Amino acid sequence: MSRLALVTAIAAAGQDDDLSPLLQACTERGIAAEIRAWDDPSVAWARYDAVLLRSPWDYSERLDEFLAWCERVDARTRLINPWPVVRWNTDKHYLADLAARGVPVVPSAFVEPDMDALPALQEFLAAYPDADEFVVKPAISAGSRDTQRYARAQEFAAANHLARLLDEGRSAMLQPYLASVDRDGETALMHFNGVFSHAIRKGAMLQREDALNLRAVERITAREAGDDERRVALHALTAMTARLDLEEPLPYARVDLIRDGEGQPQLLELELCEPSLFFAHAEGSAERFAEVLAELLATMQVD
């Protein structure tokens, strides 16, 4: 029987709704799955045939420590998804990589710690004169932490927010706020082994001047993904595979899209590290994912 660690974090204990259905689906397929915290020093990771990242949701607060842990685990067993993918995906500069490969990405301007906040913000606002609202967020964050939505008239408040991030040595992002998200929300498309599984709708989370916590409350419903959304999601995954020179599809990926003013889907985030997969909103989805894991573990034993 293959042994699989389902990785959470001590700080996220009991918060991951996906763990229970996945644990059951793995057991039904002969996988001895156990829930373990990445920051539990007593765990012997080499005892597992594979280690699956599920909810290490404090990683952005301890990124160097987390990535070092990922590298160690990937050297001792098989980390899912692998360490080079996690390293690339935990910093939202990856959006620039995908945009350069032709993926339609929500327009994003990166501001680095050695830059001045107010001039950088003013340059961004001049580049997007039609953006009535915009978003300031860290390039490394989880659960919308330290992310805020501003009106153009709040330029100085936004510049102060941006300056705080830069003073902490953190890269930041500026994005136009696409008003369609208030009406249509986001579409998150789950893929297992490169194959589309299901989609959900996430309601708008950012209210103006709201600073959200580590795991913000999400309003989730099932959604039928549009053909255009599925095409953009596939484009993003194909571009990611080429960028990282991967030889096979990733066991799991979530593609978050929102529509622009013309109704075209734009990539907001590509979640390859620790995304919620919303099994509760798609019957059979946990079983589909567990089947992918069972096939992967079987292939590893043959090798």
N, C-alpha and C positions, 0 to 999 in steps of 0.2 A: 504494500500500500504506500503510495507516494505521500510525502509529508509537505504541507504547504503552510507557510506563515502568512496570515492576513494582518497587515501592518496598520496600526493606528498610532496614537500618541497618548501619553499619560494625561495630557491636558484635554484630549478629545474623548476620553472614556465615556461611553454611553451616548455619544452624539451622532454616530454613523448609522443611519437607518438601513444602509445597504448590507451591513455585516451579517445580520441574522438570516435573511433569505439566502445570501451567498454561502454562508456556512452550511445551511441545510442542503442546498443544491450540490455543494462539493461532497458532502457526506454521502448523498444518494449516488454519486458517481465513483465512490471508492477512494476519495481523496481525504486523507487525514488532515483536515484544516484546523488550525489553531489561531486564535486572535492574540497578537503580541504587540507591545508598544516599542517603537523604534528606539526610544530613549530609556528603555529598561536595560541596565547594564548586566543583568543576570542572564539574559537570553543568549544561548549558544546558536547563532544563526547558521553555522555550518551543518547543523543537524537536519536542516530542512533541505528538501530537494529544490525548492524555489521559495522566494519571498516576494509577496505581492503587495505593492503599495496601495493602501486603501484610504486611510484618513490621518496621515501625519500632519494635521492642519496647523501646527505651530511652526512649520518649517521656515516660514518667512521671517520669523523672529530669531531664528538660530540657523541661518542658511549655511554658513561655513561648516558648522558642526554636523548638520544634516547631510550635506553633500559628501563630507568625509566619511560619514557612516555608510552612505549609499555606495561609495567606492569600495570600502572594505567588504561590505556584504556581496557586492557584485564579483569580487575576487574570490570569495569563499563558496558561493553558491550562485544560483541564477536570480538576479533581481528583475522583477517585472513591474514597470517597464525598466529597461537597462539604464545604468548610471549616465552614460553620455546623453541619452535622451532627456533624463531628468535635469541634468546640469543645464542643457540648452533651454528647456521649457520653463524653468523656474524664474527666468529673467525675461520680461516682456519685450526686450529688444528683439526677440525672435520674430515679432510681428514685422519688423523691417526686413528680415530675411525672406519672409513669405511674400511681402509686398514686392520685393525685388524679383521674385519669381512669378509675378503676375497674378497673385491671389488678391481678390478684392478685399482689402482690409479697411476697417474704420480709420480715417486719416489720423495719424499719430505723429506728434513731434516730441522728441526726447530732449530732456534738459539734464545736463550732467552737473555734478557737484562743483566743477570749476567755473560754471557759468553764473551770470547775474540773473536773479529771478525776474525782476520787473522787465528789463529789456527783452528777455526771452519770451515772456508772456505777451508783451506788446507786439513782438514780431509774429507770434502765432496768431493773435487776434487780427492783425493786418492781413495775414495770409488767408483768413477765413472770415471775410466781412459779413457773410450771411449767417454765421453761427450766432444765434441769439443767446445760446447757453453753451457752456463747455465744461469739461471734467478735468480735474487735477488728480492724479493718482501716482503712487510709487511704481517704479518698474518692477519691483519685487514686493509682492503682497499676496494675501489670501483672504477670501471672504469679504472683499471690498474694504478692508481695513485701510484707514487714512485716505480714503477716496471721497471727494466732494464734488458736487455740481454747483456751478456758479452762473449767474447772469453776467452779461458784458459790463453792466454798471458796477459789478462787484470786483473790478479789476484789482484794487489794492488788497482786498481781503484774500483774493486768490493768490496774489503775489506773495503775501505773507505766508500762506499755506505752502506754496512752492518753496519759499526761502527756508522754511523749517525743515523740509525734506532734504534740501541741498546741504544745509548746515549739519545735518546728521550723516552726511556722506552718502546719501541715497540718490540714485538717478530717479528722475520723475518723467511722467508722460502728460501731455496735453492732448485732448481729443475734443472735437465738436460734439456736443450732446445731440444725438439724433432723436428728434421729437417723436418719431414713430414708435419708440420703445414705450412711451406712455400709453399709447393706444394698443399696440400689438404685442408688447413685451419682447423677450428674446426667445429664439428657438435653439434648444440644445439637442444635437443629434449624436446619439451613442453609436459607436462602431466597435465590433468585436472581431479581431483578426482581419481588419480591413473591410468587413461587411456591415452595412447599416443594420442596426437592430431596432431602434425606436427613437422617438423624439418627445420632448416635453416643452411646455411653454413656461417661462419664468416671467412673472410680472415685474414691472419697473421697480427697482430697489432704491435708487438714489432720489431723494427729495432734496430740494435746494437747502444748503447749509446743514445737511445731515452728515455726521461722521459715524460710520457704521462700525460695529464690533467685529471680533474675529470671525464669527459665523453669523452673518446677518440673517434675519428671518426672510425666507423665500416663499413666494406664493406660486405653487407649482400645480400645473394641470397637464394631462396628456395632450399631445398635439400631433396632427398628421403633418409631416414635413412636406413642403412643396417640392416639386421637381427641381425648381431653380435652386432651392436650398440644398438639396441633396447633391446637385452638381458642384456647387461652391464648396461644400464639405469635402467631396471627393478630390477637388482641385487642391484644397489645403493639405489634405493627407498625402496626396501624391507629391506635392512640392516639399513637404516635410521629409518624406522618405528619400527624395533626391538630395536634399540639403544635408541630411545626416548620413547619407550613403548606407542606408539600411538594406539588407538583403531580403527581408520578409516583412509583412505587415505587423504592426504592433498588436499585442493581444487586446488592448483596449485603448480607446481614444474618445474624447468628447469634443465636438465642434460647436461653439457658441456663435450664433449669427443674429444680427439685427438688420432691419431694412433701412435704406437711406431715403432721402426725400423723393426719389423717383421710384421707390418700391423695390429696389434691387438689394439682394442679400449681401451683407458685408461681414467679414470675419471680425468678431470682437475678441475672442480668445480661442486658442487651441489647447485643450486641457489634456496633458499626457502624464501628469505626475499623480495627483490625488483627487480626481474629480468625483463628486457624487454621480452615480449612474442611474439613480431614480428607478430602481427595480419595482417599487410599489406602484408605479404608474404604467407598467407594461407587463401584462401577464406573460410568463414564460421567459422574461429577459434574464433573470438570475440563472435559470437553467441553461439558456443559450451561452452565457458567459462561462459557466462552470464546464460546459462541454468543450469550449475552446481551451480552458485550462487543463482539462483531462487529456485532450489530444496533445497539448504541448508537453505535459509531464510524461506521457507515454513515449513521445518522440525522444525526449531526453534520456529515458531509460534504454531505448534501443541504441542511441549513440554511445 
